Amino acid sequence: MTQNQVIDLALHTMLLAGELAAPLLVTALVVGFAISVFQSITQIQEATLSFVPKAIAVAIALLVCGHWMISESVTFTQQLFHSIPTYLGTK
């Protein structure tokens, strides 16, 4: 396995991790910001008010994007298994 192959594999892995995390993180960010604005306007400082809606929103985002996330992971894993001979230098 050459140094360029290692860097390429690491780059693809990091990009996939970012793509898979983005829907959940963006959802939590948007909902958290909206609740923070609501808490600032109403001056209600309750910890559960920010946690529960974020947890529900992230669960919904996971239900919506879950199939896509699993298919991307499976595709990446299949491509990785198919490229093992190339990484070992036998092909």
PyMOL Python script that loads the backbone (N, CA, C, O; Angstrom):
from pymol import cmd

cmd.read_pdbstr("""\
ATOM      1  N   MET A   1       0.857  -1.167   0.000  1.00  0.00           N
ATOM      2  CA  MET A   1       0.000   0.000   0.000  1.00  0.00           C
ATOM      3  C   MET A   1       0.902   1.228   0.000  1.00  0.00           C
ATOM      4  O   MET A   1       1.748   1.396   0.878  1.00  0.00           O
ATOM      5  N   THR A   2       0.709   2.069  -0.983  1.00  0.00           N
ATOM      6  CA  THR A   2       1.560   3.241  -1.092  1.00  0.00           C
ATOM      7  C   THR A   2       1.027   4.372  -0.209  1.00  0.00           C
ATOM      8  O   THR A   2      -0.083   4.324   0.321  1.00  0.00           O
ATOM      9  N   GLN A   3       1.864   5.368  -0.085  1.00  0.00           N
ATOM     10  CA  GLN A   3       1.488   6.513   0.739  1.00  0.00           C
ATOM     11  C   GLN A   3       0.303   7.262   0.124  1.00  0.00           C
ATOM     12  O   GLN A   3      -0.565   7.750   0.849  1.00  0.00           O
ATOM     13  N   ASN A   4       0.262   7.355  -1.198  1.00  0.00           N
ATOM     14  CA  ASN A   4      -0.859   8.027  -1.870  1.00  0.00           C
ATOM     15  C   ASN A   4      -2.171   7.269  -1.679  1.00  0.00           C
ATOM     16  O   ASN A   4      -3.230   7.884  -1.547  1.00  0.00           O
ATOM     17  N   GLN A   5      -2.106   5.958  -1.663  1.00  0.00           N
ATOM     18  CA  GLN A   5      -3.313   5.164  -1.437  1.00  0.00           C
ATOM     19  C   GLN A   5      -3.842   5.359  -0.016  1.00  0.00           C
ATOM     20  O   GLN A   5      -5.052   5.432   0.197  1.00  0.00           O
ATOM     21  N   VAL A   6      -2.940   5.443   0.940  1.00  0.00           N
ATOM     22  CA  VAL A   6      -3.352   5.656   2.328  1.00  0.00           C
ATOM     23  C   VAL A   6      -4.015   7.018   2.469  1.00  0.00           C
ATOM     24  O   VAL A   6      -5.057   7.140   3.113  1.00  0.00           O
ATOM     25  N   ILE A   7      -3.414   8.044   1.870  1.00  0.00           N
ATOM     26  CA  ILE A   7      -3.986   9.391   1.940  1.00  0.00           C
ATOM     27  C   ILE A   7      -5.337   9.437   1.239  1.00  0.00           C
ATOM     28  O   ILE A   7      -6.275  10.058   1.740  1.00  0.00           O
ATOM     29  N   ASP A   8      -5.445   8.782   0.082  1.00  0.00           N
ATOM     30  CA  ASP A   8      -6.716   8.752  -0.653  1.00  0.00           C
ATOM     31  C   ASP A   8      -7.799   8.042   0.150  1.00  0.00           C
ATOM     32  O   ASP A   8      -8.935   8.512   0.212  1.00  0.00           O
ATOM     33  N   LEU A   9      -7.458   6.925   0.757  1.00  0.00           N
ATOM     34  CA  LEU A   9      -8.428   6.181   1.577  1.00  0.00           C
ATOM     35  C   LEU A   9      -8.848   7.000   2.792  1.00  0.00           C
ATOM     36  O   LEU A   9     -10.028   7.035   3.140  1.00  0.00           O
ATOM     37  N   ALA A  10      -7.896   7.653   3.436  1.00  0.00           N
ATOM     38  CA  ALA A  10      -8.224   8.482   4.596  1.00  0.00           C
ATOM     39  C   ALA A  10      -9.108   9.658   4.188  1.00  0.00           C
ATOM     40  O   ALA A  10     -10.039  10.011   4.912  1.00  0.00           O
ATOM     41  N   LEU A  11      -8.827  10.265   3.038  1.00  0.00           N
ATOM     42  CA  LEU A  11      -9.644  11.379   2.557  1.00  0.00           C
ATOM     43  C   LEU A  11     -11.073  10.934   2.280  1.00  0.00           C
ATOM     44  O   LEU A  11     -12.022  11.612   2.674  1.00  0.00           O
ATOM     45  N   HIS A  12     -11.235   9.794   1.603  1.00  0.00           N
ATOM     46  CA  HIS A  12     -12.580   9.294   1.322  1.00  0.00           C
ATOM     47  C   HIS A  12     -13.329   8.950   2.607  1.00  0.00           C
ATOM     48  O   HIS A  12     -14.534   9.182   2.710  1.00  0.00           O
ATOM     49  N   THR A  13     -12.618   8.401   3.577  1.00  0.00           N
ATOM     50  CA  THR A  13     -13.237   8.043   4.849  1.00  0.00           C
ATOM     51  C   THR A  13     -13.706   9.289   5.599  1.00  0.00           C
ATOM     52  O   THR A  13     -14.812   9.314   6.138  1.00  0.00           O
ATOM     53  N   MET A  14     -12.872  10.311   5.630  1.00  0.00           N
ATOM     54  CA  MET A  14     -13.250  11.556   6.321  1.00  0.00           C
ATOM     55  C   MET A  14     -14.415  12.244   5.617  1.00  0.00           C
ATOM     56  O   MET A  14     -15.309  12.769   6.280  1.00  0.00           O
ATOM     57  N   LEU A  15     -14.420  12.251   4.290  1.00  0.00           N
ATOM     58  CA  LEU A  15     -15.535  12.854   3.559  1.00  0.00           C
ATOM     59  C   LEU A  15     -16.838  12.110   3.820  1.00  0.00           C
ATOM     60  O   LEU A  15     -17.885  12.731   3.999  1.00  0.00           O
ATOM     61  N   LEU A  16     -16.776  10.787   3.841  1.00  0.00           N
ATOM     62  CA  LEU A  16     -17.977  10.003   4.129  1.00  0.00           C
ATOM     63  C   LEU A  16     -18.478  10.265   5.536  1.00  0.00           C
ATOM     64  O   LEU A  16     -19.684  10.388   5.752  1.00  0.00           O
ATOM     65  N   ALA A  17     -17.567  10.353   6.497  1.00  0.00           N
ATOM     66  CA  ALA A  17     -17.973  10.643   7.872  1.00  0.00           C
ATOM     67  C   ALA A  17     -18.645  12.011   7.965  1.00  0.00           C
ATOM     68  O   ALA A  17     -19.636  12.170   8.678  1.00  0.00           O
ATOM     69  N   GLY A  18     -18.117  12.985   7.256  1.00  0.00           N
ATOM     70  CA  GLY A  18     -18.733  14.314   7.238  1.00  0.00           C
ATOM     71  C   GLY A  18     -20.095  14.312   6.589  1.00  0.00           C
ATOM     72  O   GLY A  18     -21.022  14.957   7.078  1.00  0.00           O
ATOM     73  N   GLU A  19     -20.223  13.584   5.477  1.00  0.00           N
ATOM     74  CA  GLU A  19     -21.519  13.501   4.790  1.00  0.00           C
ATOM     75  C   GLU A  19     -22.565  12.810   5.655  1.00  0.00           C
ATOM     76  O   GLU A  19     -23.728  13.212   5.668  1.00  0.00           O
ATOM     77  N   LEU A  20     -22.157  11.779   6.372  1.00  0.00           N
ATOM     78  CA  LEU A  20     -23.115  11.049   7.200  1.00  0.00           C
ATOM     79  C   LEU A  20     -23.511  11.831   8.454  1.00  0.00           C
ATOM     80  O   LEU A  20     -24.637  11.700   8.934  1.00  0.00           O
ATOM     81  N   ALA A  21     -22.611  12.628   8.977  1.00  0.00           N
ATOM     82  CA  ALA A  21     -22.906  13.390  10.186  1.00  0.00           C
ATOM     83  C   ALA A  21     -23.662  14.686   9.899  1.00  0.00           C
ATOM     84  O   ALA A  21     -24.362  15.201  10.771  1.00  0.00           O
ATOM     85  N   ALA A  22     -23.524  15.212   8.691  1.00  0.00           N
ATOM     86  CA  ALA A  22     -24.079  16.531   8.372  1.00  0.00           C
ATOM     87  C   ALA A  22     -25.586  16.660   8.614  1.00  0.00           C
ATOM     88  O   ALA A  22     -25.999  17.632   9.246  1.00  0.00           O
ATOM     89  N   PRO A  23     -26.427  15.735   8.146  1.00  0.00           N
ATOM     90  CA  PRO A  23     -27.875  15.938   8.365  1.00  0.00           C
ATOM     91  C   PRO A  23     -28.254  16.027   9.843  1.00  0.00           C
ATOM     92  O   PRO A  23     -29.096  16.841  10.221  1.00  0.00           O
ATOM     93  N   LEU A  24     -27.643  15.204  10.665  1.00  0.00           N
ATOM     94  CA  LEU A  24     -27.972  15.217  12.090  1.00  0.00           C
ATOM     95  C   LEU A  24     -27.428  16.474  12.769  1.00  0.00           C
ATOM     96  O   LEU A  24     -28.111  17.084  13.592  1.00  0.00           O
ATOM     97  N   LEU A  25     -26.210  16.853  12.428  1.00  0.00           N
ATOM     98  CA  LEU A  25     -25.612  18.025  13.058  1.00  0.00           C
ATOM     99  C   LEU A  25     -26.300  19.318  12.638  1.00  0.00           C
ATOM    100  O   LEU A  25     -26.509  20.211  13.459  1.00  0.00           O
ATOM    101  N   VAL A  26     -26.650  19.415  11.361  1.00  0.00           N
ATOM    102  CA  VAL A  26     -27.336  20.622  10.886  1.00  0.00           C
ATOM    103  C   VAL A  26     -28.724  20.726  11.524  1.00  0.00           C
ATOM    104  O   VAL A  26     -29.159  21.816  11.896  1.00  0.00           O
ATOM    105  N   THR A  27     -29.408  19.602  11.647  1.00  0.00           N
ATOM    106  CA  THR A  27     -30.717  19.602  12.297  1.00  0.00           C
ATOM    107  C   THR A  27     -30.606  20.071  13.750  1.00  0.00           C
ATOM    108  O   THR A  27     -31.381  20.917  14.198  1.00  0.00           O
ATOM    109  N   ALA A  28     -29.646  19.519  14.473  1.00  0.00           N
ATOM    110  CA  ALA A  28     -29.454  19.926  15.872  1.00  0.00           C
ATOM    111  C   ALA A  28     -29.073  21.401  15.974  1.00  0.00           C
ATOM    112  O   ALA A  28     -29.495  22.094  16.900  1.00  0.00           O
ATOM    113  N   LEU A  29     -28.279  21.874  15.022  1.00  0.00           N
ATOM    114  CA  LEU A  29     -27.869  23.275  15.037  1.00  0.00           C
ATOM    115  C   LEU A  29     -29.049  24.205  14.801  1.00  0.00           C
ATOM    116  O   LEU A  29     -29.213  25.194  15.516  1.00  0.00           O
ATOM    117  N   VAL A  30     -29.867  23.897  13.809  1.00  0.00           N
ATOM    118  CA  VAL A  30     -31.010  24.758  13.477  1.00  0.00           C
ATOM    119  C   VAL A  30     -32.033  24.760  14.607  1.00  0.00           C
ATOM    120  O   VAL A  30     -32.516  25.820  15.006  1.00  0.00           O
ATOM    121  N   VAL A  31     -32.360  23.598  15.116  1.00  0.00           N
ATOM    122  CA  VAL A  31     -33.336  23.519  16.201  1.00  0.00           C
ATOM    123  C   VAL A  31     -32.787  24.179  17.463  1.00  0.00           C
ATOM    124  O   VAL A  31     -33.517  24.888  18.156  1.00  0.00           O
ATOM    125  N   GLY A  32     -31.515  23.956  17.769  1.00  0.00           N
ATOM    126  CA  GLY A  32     -30.914  24.587  18.938  1.00  0.00           C
ATOM    127  C   GLY A  32     -30.906  26.102  18.830  1.00  0.00           C
ATOM    128  O   GLY A  32     -31.157  26.801  19.812  1.00  0.00           O
ATOM    129  N   PHE A  33     -30.616  26.614  17.629  1.00  0.00           N
ATOM    130  CA  PHE A  33     -30.631  28.061  17.435  1.00  0.00           C
ATOM    131  C   PHE A  33     -32.043  28.622  17.597  1.00  0.00           C
ATOM    132  O   PHE A  33     -32.231  29.660  18.232  1.00  0.00           O
ATOM    133  N   ALA A  34     -33.031  27.938  17.026  1.00  0.00           N
ATOM    134  CA  ALA A  34     -34.413  28.410  17.146  1.00  0.00           C
ATOM    135  C   ALA A  34     -34.872  28.421  18.600  1.00  0.00           C
ATOM    136  O   ALA A  34     -35.550  29.351  19.037  1.00  0.00           O
ATOM    137  N   ILE A  35     -34.507  27.403  19.332  1.00  0.00           N
ATOM    138  CA  ILE A  35     -34.909  27.347  20.737  1.00  0.00           C
ATOM    139  C   ILE A  35     -34.167  28.395  21.556  1.00  0.00           C
ATOM    140  O   ILE A  35     -34.734  28.966  22.488  1.00  0.00           O
ATOM    141  N   SER A  36     -32.917  28.651  21.223  1.00  0.00           N
ATOM    142  CA  SER A  36     -32.169  29.705  21.919  1.00  0.00           C
ATOM    143  C   SER A  36     -32.799  31.068  21.695  1.00  0.00           C
ATOM    144  O   SER A  36     -32.899  31.876  22.619  1.00  0.00           O
ATOM    145  N   VAL A  37     -33.223  31.320  20.463  1.00  0.00           N
ATOM    146  CA  VAL A  37     -33.903  32.585  20.177  1.00  0.00           C
ATOM    147  C   VAL A  37     -35.208  32.660  20.966  1.00  0.00           C
ATOM    148  O   VAL A  37     -35.529  33.699  21.542  1.00  0.00           O
ATOM    149  N   PHE A  38     -35.955  31.563  20.991  1.00  0.00           N
ATOM    150  CA  PHE A  38     -37.206  31.526  21.750  1.00  0.00           C
ATOM    151  C   PHE A  38     -36.952  31.774  23.234  1.00  0.00           C
ATOM    152  O   PHE A  38     -37.689  32.526  23.873  1.00  0.00           O
ATOM    153  N   GLN A  39     -35.901  31.139  23.791  1.00  0.00           N
ATOM    154  CA  GLN A  39     -35.582  31.333  25.205  1.00  0.00           C
ATOM    155  C   GLN A  39     -35.138  32.765  25.481  1.00  0.00           C
ATOM    156  O   GLN A  39     -35.438  33.309  26.543  1.00  0.00           O
ATOM    157  N   SER A  40     -34.435  33.373  24.548  1.00  0.00           N
ATOM    158  CA  SER A  40     -34.012  34.768  24.730  1.00  0.00           C
ATOM    159  C   SER A  40     -35.201  35.709  24.722  1.00  0.00           C
ATOM    160  O   SER A  40     -35.268  36.654  25.508  1.00  0.00           O
ATOM    161  N   ILE A  41     -36.139  35.440  23.822  1.00  0.00           N
ATOM    162  CA  ILE A  41     -37.310  36.310  23.717  1.00  0.00           C
ATOM    163  C   ILE A  41     -38.200  36.184  24.947  1.00  0.00           C
ATOM    164  O   ILE A  41     -38.659  37.188  25.492  1.00  0.00           O
ATOM    165  N   THR A  42     -38.440  34.964  25.378  1.00  0.00           N
ATOM    166  CA  THR A  42     -39.363  34.739  26.492  1.00  0.00           C
ATOM    167  C   THR A  42     -38.677  34.748  27.855  1.00  0.00           C
ATOM    168  O   THR A  42     -39.358  34.747  28.880  1.00  0.00           O
ATOM    169  N   GLN A  43     -37.372  34.755  27.889  1.00  0.00           N
ATOM    170  CA  GLN A  43     -36.565  34.724  29.105  1.00  0.00           C
ATOM    171  C   GLN A  43     -36.856  33.492  29.966  1.00  0.00           C
ATOM    172  O   GLN A  43     -36.813  33.551  31.195  1.00  0.00           O
ATOM    173  N   ILE A  44     -37.150  32.392  29.302  1.00  0.00           N
ATOM    174  CA  ILE A  44     -37.318  31.114  29.991  1.00  0.00           C
ATOM    175  C   ILE A  44     -35.982  30.378  29.896  1.00  0.00           C
ATOM    176  O   ILE A  44     -35.505  30.109  28.793  1.00  0.00           O
ATOM    177  N   GLN A  45     -35.383  30.054  31.020  1.00  0.00           N
ATOM    178  CA  GLN A  45     -34.091  29.371  31.035  1.00  0.00           C
ATOM    179  C   GLN A  45     -34.263  27.973  31.623  1.00  0.00           C
ATOM    180  O   GLN A  45     -33.902  27.721  32.773  1.00  0.00           O
ATOM    181  N   GLU A  46     -34.802  27.095  30.841  1.00  0.00           N
ATOM    182  CA  GLU A  46     -35.040  25.720  31.276  1.00  0.00           C
ATOM    183  C   GLU A  46     -34.195  24.797  30.400  1.00  0.00           C
ATOM    184  O   GLU A  46     -34.258  24.879  29.174  1.00  0.00           O
ATOM    185  N   ALA A  47     -33.407  23.922  31.020  1.00  0.00           N
ATOM    186  CA  ALA A  47     -32.492  23.056  30.281  1.00  0.00           C
ATOM    187  C   ALA A  47     -33.230  22.040  29.419  1.00  0.00           C
ATOM    188  O   ALA A  47     -32.807  21.751  28.299  1.00  0.00           O
ATOM    189  N   THR A  48     -34.325  21.502  29.930  1.00  0.00           N
ATOM    190  CA  THR A  48     -35.054  20.500  29.160  1.00  0.00           C
ATOM    191  C   THR A  48     -35.735  21.104  27.947  1.00  0.00           C
ATOM    192  O   THR A  48     -36.028  20.398  26.982  1.00  0.00           O
ATOM    193  N   LEU A  49     -35.989  22.396  27.986  1.00  0.00           N
ATOM    194  CA  LEU A  49     -36.618  23.052  26.841  1.00  0.00           C
ATOM    195  C   LEU A  49     -35.710  23.020  25.618  1.00  0.00           C
ATOM    196  O   LEU A  49     -36.202  23.002  24.490  1.00  0.00           O
ATOM    197  N   SER A  50     -34.409  23.013  25.817  1.00  0.00           N
ATOM    198  CA  SER A  50     -33.506  22.953  24.674  1.00  0.00           C
ATOM    199  C   SER A  50     -33.138  21.520  24.307  1.00  0.00           C
ATOM    200  O   SER A  50     -32.869  21.238  23.140  1.00  0.00           O
ATOM    201  N   PHE A  51     -33.121  20.616  25.275  1.00  0.00           N
ATOM    202  CA  PHE A  51     -32.683  19.250  25.003  1.00  0.00           C
ATOM    203  C   PHE A  51     -33.745  18.403  24.315  1.00  0.00           C
ATOM    204  O   PHE A  51     -33.450  17.740  23.321  1.00  0.00           O
ATOM    205  N   VAL A  52     -34.942  18.412  24.808  1.00  0.00           N
ATOM    206  CA  VAL A  52     -35.987  17.515  24.311  1.00  0.00           C
ATOM    207  C   VAL A  52     -36.336  17.791  22.840  1.00  0.00           C
ATOM    208  O   VAL A  52     -36.386  16.846  22.054  1.00  0.00           O
ATOM    209  N   PRO A  53     -36.579  19.042  22.439  1.00  0.00           N
ATOM    210  CA  PRO A  53     -36.870  19.262  21.018  1.00  0.00           C
ATOM    211  C   PRO A  53     -35.701  18.908  20.099  1.00  0.00           C
ATOM    212  O   PRO A  53     -35.912  18.422  18.988  1.00  0.00           O
ATOM    213  N   LYS A  54     -34.463  19.149  20.560  1.00  0.00           N
ATOM    214  CA  LYS A  54     -33.312  18.765  19.740  1.00  0.00           C
ATOM    215  C   LYS A  54     -33.237  17.256  19.584  1.00  0.00           C
ATOM    216  O   LYS A  54     -32.947  16.757  18.496  1.00  0.00           O
ATOM    217  N   ALA A  55     -33.495  16.529  20.653  1.00  0.00           N
ATOM    218  CA  ALA A  55     -33.458  15.065  20.585  1.00  0.00           C
ATOM    219  C   ALA A  55     -34.533  14.533  19.650  1.00  0.00           C
ATOM    220  O   ALA A  55     -34.293  13.606  18.876  1.00  0.00           O
ATOM    221  N   ILE A  56     -35.716  15.123  19.728  1.00  0.00           N
ATOM    222  CA  ILE A  56     -36.813  14.698  18.839  1.00  0.00           C
ATOM    223  C   ILE A  56     -36.482  15.029  17.388  1.00  0.00           C
ATOM    224  O   ILE A  56     -36.717  14.208  16.501  1.00  0.00           O
ATOM    225  N   ALA A  57     -35.936  16.226  17.131  1.00  0.00           N
ATOM    226  CA  ALA A  57     -35.602  16.626  15.769  1.00  0.00           C
ATOM    227  C   ALA A  57     -34.499  15.753  15.179  1.00  0.00           C
ATOM    228  O   ALA A  57     -34.558  15.389  14.004  1.00  0.00           O
ATOM    229  N   VAL A  58     -33.500  15.418  15.981  1.00  0.00           N
ATOM    230  CA  VAL A  58     -32.422  14.552  15.498  1.00  0.00           C
ATOM    231  C   VAL A  58     -32.953  13.148  15.225  1.00  0.00           C
ATOM    232  O   VAL A  58     -32.533  12.509  14.261  1.00  0.00           O
ATOM    233  N   ALA A  59     -33.867  12.662  16.056  1.00  0.00           N
ATOM    234  CA  ALA A  59     -34.471  11.345  15.807  1.00  0.00           C
ATOM    235  C   ALA A  59     -35.264  11.344  14.509  1.00  0.00           C
ATOM    236  O   ALA A  59     -35.214  10.374  13.753  1.00  0.00           O
ATOM    237  N   ILE A  60     -35.990  12.412  14.244  1.00  0.00           N
ATOM    238  CA  ILE A  60     -36.741  12.516  12.988  1.00  0.00           C
ATOM    239  C   ILE A  60     -35.789  12.592  11.799  1.00  0.00           C
ATOM    240  O   ILE A  60     -36.028  11.962  10.769  1.00  0.00           O
ATOM    241  N   ALA A  61     -34.701  13.369  11.940  1.00  0.00           N
ATOM    242  CA  ALA A  61     -33.712  13.456  10.863  1.00  0.00           C
ATOM    243  C   ALA A  61     -33.064  12.104  10.612  1.00  0.00           C
ATOM    244  O   ALA A  61     -32.767  11.758   9.469  1.00  0.00           O
ATOM    245  N   LEU A  62     -32.844  11.343  11.672  1.00  0.00           N
ATOM    246  CA  LEU A  62     -32.277  10.002  11.511  1.00  0.00           C
ATOM    247  C   LEU A  62     -33.249   9.074  10.798  1.00  0.00           C
ATOM    248  O   LEU A  62     -32.833   8.257   9.977  1.00  0.00           O
ATOM    249  N   LEU A  63     -34.542   9.192  11.103  1.00  0.00           N
ATOM    250  CA  LEU A  63     -35.542   8.388  10.406  1.00  0.00           C
ATOM    251  C   LEU A  63     -35.625   8.764   8.923  1.00  0.00           C
ATOM    252  O   LEU A  63     -35.776   7.898   8.062  1.00  0.00           O
ATOM    253  N   VAL A  64     -35.525  10.050   8.642  1.00  0.00           N
ATOM    254  CA  VAL A  64     -35.633  10.513   7.254  1.00  0.00           C
ATOM    255  C   VAL A  64     -34.388  10.150   6.458  1.00  0.00           C
ATOM    256  O   VAL A  64     -34.495   9.690   5.321  1.00  0.00           O
ATOM    257  N   CYS A  65     -33.214  10.350   7.036  1.00  0.00           N
ATOM    258  CA  CYS A  65     -31.953  10.163   6.311  1.00  0.00           C
ATOM    259  C   CYS A  65     -31.302   8.807   6.557  1.00  0.00           C
ATOM    260  O   CYS A  65     -30.268   8.509   5.959  1.00  0.00           O
ATOM    261  N   GLY A  66     -31.876   7.989   7.411  1.00  0.00           N
ATOM    262  CA  GLY A  66     -31.254   6.729   7.789  1.00  0.00           C
ATOM    263  C   GLY A  66     -30.994   5.785   6.639  1.00  0.00           C
ATOM    264  O   GLY A  66     -29.925   5.179   6.565  1.00  0.00           O
ATOM    265  N   HIS A  67     -31.954   5.649   5.739  1.00  0.00           N
ATOM    266  CA  HIS A  67     -31.781   4.747   4.597  1.00  0.00           C
ATOM    267  C   HIS A  67     -30.621   5.204   3.721  1.00  0.00           C
ATOM    268  O   HIS A  67     -29.800   4.394   3.291  1.00  0.00           O
ATOM    269  N   TRP A  68     -30.559   6.497   3.461  1.00  0.00           N
ATOM    270  CA  TRP A  68     -29.462   7.032   2.652  1.00  0.00           C
ATOM    271  C   TRP A  68     -28.117   6.821   3.342  1.00  0.00           C
ATOM    272  O   TRP A  68     -27.132   6.473   2.691  1.00  0.00           O
ATOM    273  N   MET A  69     -28.073   7.029   4.655  1.00  0.00           N
ATOM    274  CA  MET A  69     -26.832   6.868   5.398  1.00  0.00           C
ATOM    275  C   MET A  69     -26.336   5.420   5.354  1.00  0.00           C
ATOM    276  O   MET A  69     -25.144   5.169   5.177  1.00  0.00           O
ATOM    277  N   ILE A  70     -27.250   4.486   5.515  1.00  0.00           N
ATOM    278  CA  ILE A  70     -26.864   3.078   5.469  1.00  0.00           C
ATOM    279  C   ILE A  70     -26.405   2.683   4.072  1.00  0.00           C
ATOM    280  O   ILE A  70     -25.418   1.961   3.929  1.00  0.00           O
ATOM    281  N   SER A  71     -27.105   3.145   3.042  1.00  0.00           N
ATOM    282  CA  SER A  71     -26.705   2.786   1.676  1.00  0.00           C
ATOM    283  C   SER A  71     -25.345   3.382   1.320  1.00  0.00           C
ATOM    284  O   SER A  71     -24.563   2.741   0.618  1.00  0.00           O
ATOM    285  N   GLU A  72     -25.047   4.585   1.785  1.00  0.00           N
ATOM    286  CA  GLU A  72     -23.727   5.180   1.544  1.00  0.00           C
ATOM    287  C   GLU A  72     -22.637   4.382   2.261  1.00  0.00           C
ATOM    288  O   GLU A  72     -21.559   4.160   1.709  1.00  0.00           O
ATOM    289  N   SER A  73     -22.917   3.959   3.479  1.00  0.00           N
ATOM    290  CA  SER A  73     -21.938   3.166   4.233  1.00  0.00           C
ATOM    291  C   SER A  73     -21.683   1.821   3.575  1.00  0.00           C
ATOM    292  O   SER A  73     -20.539   1.374   3.490  1.00  0.00           O
ATOM    293  N   VAL A  74     -22.739   1.177   3.113  1.00  0.00           N
ATOM    294  CA  VAL A  74     -22.604  -0.123   2.459  1.00  0.00           C
ATOM    295  C   VAL A  74     -21.845   0.017   1.143  1.00  0.00           C
ATOM    296  O   VAL A  74     -20.992  -0.813   0.831  1.00  0.00           O
ATOM    297  N   THR A  75     -22.145   1.052   0.377  1.00  0.00           N
ATOM    298  CA  THR A  75     -21.445   1.277  -0.889  1.00  0.00           C
ATOM    299  C   THR A  75     -19.960   1.511  -0.646  1.00  0.00           C
ATOM    300  O   THR A  75     -19.122   0.951  -1.352  1.00  0.00           O
ATOM    301  N   PHE A  76     -19.630   2.325   0.337  1.00  0.00           N
ATOM    302  CA  PHE A  76     -18.226   2.586   0.654  1.00  0.00           C
ATOM    303  C   PHE A  76     -17.521   1.302   1.081  1.00  0.00           C
ATOM    304  O   PHE A  76     -16.389   1.051   0.667  1.00  0.00           O
ATOM    305  N   THR A  77     -18.177   0.493   1.901  1.00  0.00           N
ATOM    306  CA  THR A  77     -17.579  -0.752   2.372  1.00  0.00           C
ATOM    307  C   THR A  77     -17.373  -1.727   1.223  1.00  0.00           C
ATOM    308  O   THR A  77     -16.339  -2.391   1.149  1.00  0.00           O
ATOM    309  N   GLN A  78     -18.352  -1.818   0.324  1.00  0.00           N
ATOM    310  CA  GLN A  78     -18.201  -2.701  -0.833  1.00  0.00           C
ATOM    311  C   GLN A  78     -17.055  -2.252  -1.731  1.00  0.00           C
ATOM    312  O   GLN A  78     -16.285  -3.082  -2.214  1.00  0.00           O
ATOM    313  N   GLN A  79     -16.934  -0.947  -1.957  1.00  0.00           N
ATOM    314  CA  GLN A  79     -15.821  -0.438  -2.763  1.00  0.00           C
ATOM    315  C   GLN A  79     -14.486  -0.710  -2.085  1.00  0.00           C
ATOM    316  O   GLN A  79     -13.492  -1.005  -2.749  1.00  0.00           O
ATOM    317  N   LEU A  80     -14.469  -0.609  -0.771  1.00  0.00           N
ATOM    318  CA  LEU A  80     -13.246  -0.873  -0.025  1.00  0.00           C
ATOM    319  C   LEU A  80     -12.850  -2.341  -0.132  1.00  0.00           C
ATOM    320  O   LEU A  80     -11.675  -2.654  -0.320  1.00  0.00           O
ATOM    321  N   PHE A  81     -13.816  -3.238  -0.015  1.00  0.00           N
ATOM    322  CA  PHE A  81     -13.515  -4.668  -0.141  1.00  0.00           C
ATOM    323  C   PHE A  81     -13.052  -5.019  -1.550  1.00  0.00           C
ATOM    324  O   PHE A  81     -12.172  -5.863  -1.719  1.00  0.00           O
ATOM    325  N   HIS A  82     -13.634  -4.383  -2.561  1.00  0.00           N
ATOM    326  CA  HIS A  82     -13.237  -4.652  -3.943  1.00  0.00           C
ATOM    327  C   HIS A  82     -11.839  -4.114  -4.236  1.00  0.00           C
ATOM    328  O   HIS A  82     -11.164  -4.611  -5.138  1.00  0.00           O
ATOM    329  N   SER A  83     -11.404  -3.122  -3.496  1.00  0.00           N
ATOM    330  CA  SER A  83     -10.089  -2.540  -3.757  1.00  0.00           C
ATOM    331  C   SER A  83      -8.985  -3.152  -2.896  1.00  0.00           C
ATOM    332  O   SER A  83      -7.844  -2.694  -2.965  1.00  0.00           O
ATOM    333  N   ILE A  84      -9.280  -4.161  -2.095  1.00  0.00           N
ATOM    334  CA  ILE A  84      -8.261  -4.789  -1.265  1.00  0.00           C
ATOM    335  C   ILE A  84      -7.125  -5.370  -2.107  1.00  0.00           C
ATOM    336  O   ILE A  84      -5.963  -5.174  -1.752  1.00  0.00           O
ATOM    337  N   PRO A  85      -7.406  -6.076  -3.209  1.00  0.00           N
ATOM    338  CA  PRO A  85      -6.273  -6.573  -4.018  1.00  0.00           C
ATOM    339  C   PRO A  85      -5.377  -5.443  -4.549  1.00  0.00           C
ATOM    340  O   PRO A  85      -4.161  -5.609  -4.642  1.00  0.00           O
ATOM    341  N   THR A  86      -5.959  -4.329  -4.884  1.00  0.00           N
ATOM    342  CA  THR A  86      -5.168  -3.189  -5.354  1.00  0.00           C
ATOM    343  C   THR A  86      -4.292  -2.653  -4.236  1.00  0.00           C
ATOM    344  O   THR A  86      -3.129  -2.318  -4.461  1.00  0.00           O
ATOM    345  N   TYR A  87      -4.844  -2.571  -3.032  1.00  0.00           N
ATOM    346  CA  TYR A  87      -4.074  -2.074  -1.905  1.00  0.00           C
ATOM    347  C   TYR A  87      -2.954  -3.038  -1.508  1.00  0.00           C
ATOM    348  O   TYR A  87      -1.901  -2.613  -1.031  1.00  0.00           O
ATOM    349  N   LEU A  88      -3.186  -4.330  -1.707  1.00  0.00           N
ATOM    350  CA  LEU A  88      -2.155  -5.312  -1.382  1.00  0.00           C
ATOM    351  C   LEU A  88      -1.093  -5.424  -2.476  1.00  0.00           C
ATOM    352  O   LEU A  88      -0.031  -6.010  -2.266  1.00  0.00           O
ATOM    353  N   GLY A  89      -1.392  -4.857  -3.641  1.00  0.00           N
ATOM    354  CA  GLY A  89      -0.425  -4.861  -4.730  1.00  0.00           C
ATOM    355  C   GLY A  89      -0.461  -6.118  -5.580  1.00  0.00           C
ATOM    356  O   GLY A  89       0.465  -6.372  -6.350  1.00  0.00           O
ATOM    357  N   THR A  90      -1.518  -6.908  -5.450  1.00  0.00           N
ATOM    358  CA  THR A  90      -1.612  -8.133  -6.235  1.00  0.00           C
ATOM    359  C   THR A  90      -2.306  -7.915  -7.572  1.00  0.00           C
ATOM    360  O   THR A  90      -2.333  -8.817  -8.409  1.00  0.00           O
ATOM    361  N   LYS A  91      -2.854  -6.761  -7.776  1.00  0.00           N
ATOM    362  CA  LYS A  91      -3.574  -6.506  -9.021  1.00  0.00           C
ATOM    363  C   LYS A  91      -3.069  -5.253  -9.665  1.00  0.00           C
ATOM    364  O   LYS A  91      -3.553  -4.868 -10.729  1.00  0.00           O
TER     365      LYS A  91
END
""", "prot")
cmd.dss("prot")
cmd.show_as("cartoon", "prot")
cmd.util.cbc("prot")
cmd.orient("prot")
